Amino acid sequence: MNELTDGVLAAEPALPMDVVGWGTLVLALIVTIVWLVYLYR
């Protein structure tokens, strides 16, 4: 089990942190815009 865990941790992450960060930022922006549109309609 430890060898498997070490292998997974040593492997390259599936998503680079840059992509995850920008994706989170864009998602938060979309949610905010949708909320504002819903609030002020």
C-alpha positions in Angstrom: 0.0 0.0 0.0 2.8 2.4 0.8 4.5 1.7 -2.5 1.3 2.5 -4.3 0.8 5.7 -2.4 4.4 6.8 -3.0 4.0 6.1 -6.7 0.8 8.2 -6.9 2.3 11.1 -5.0 5.5 11.0 -7.2 3.4 11.1 -10.4 2.6 14.3 -12.1 -0.7 15.7 -10.9 -3.5 15.3 -13.4 -4.3 19.1 -13.4 -1.6 21.7 -13.0 -2.3 24.1 -10.2 -2.4 27.0 -12.6 -5.4 25.5 -14.4 -7.1 24.7 -11.2 -6.6 28.2 -9.9 -7.9 29.9 -13.0 -10.8 27.5 -13.3 -11.8 28.3 -9.7 -11.5 32.0 -10.4 -13.6 31.8 -13.6 -16.2 29.6 -11.8 -16.5 32.1 -8.9 -16.9 35.0 -11.4 -19.7 33.1 -13.3 -21.5 32.3 -10.0 -21.3 35.9 -8.9 -22.6 37.3 -12.2 -25.5 34.8 -12.2 -26.3 35.7 -8.6 -26.3 39.4 -9.4 -28.5 38.9 -12.5 -30.9 36.8 -10.4 -30.9 39.4 -7.6 -31.5 42.5 -9.8 -33.9 41.0 -12.4 
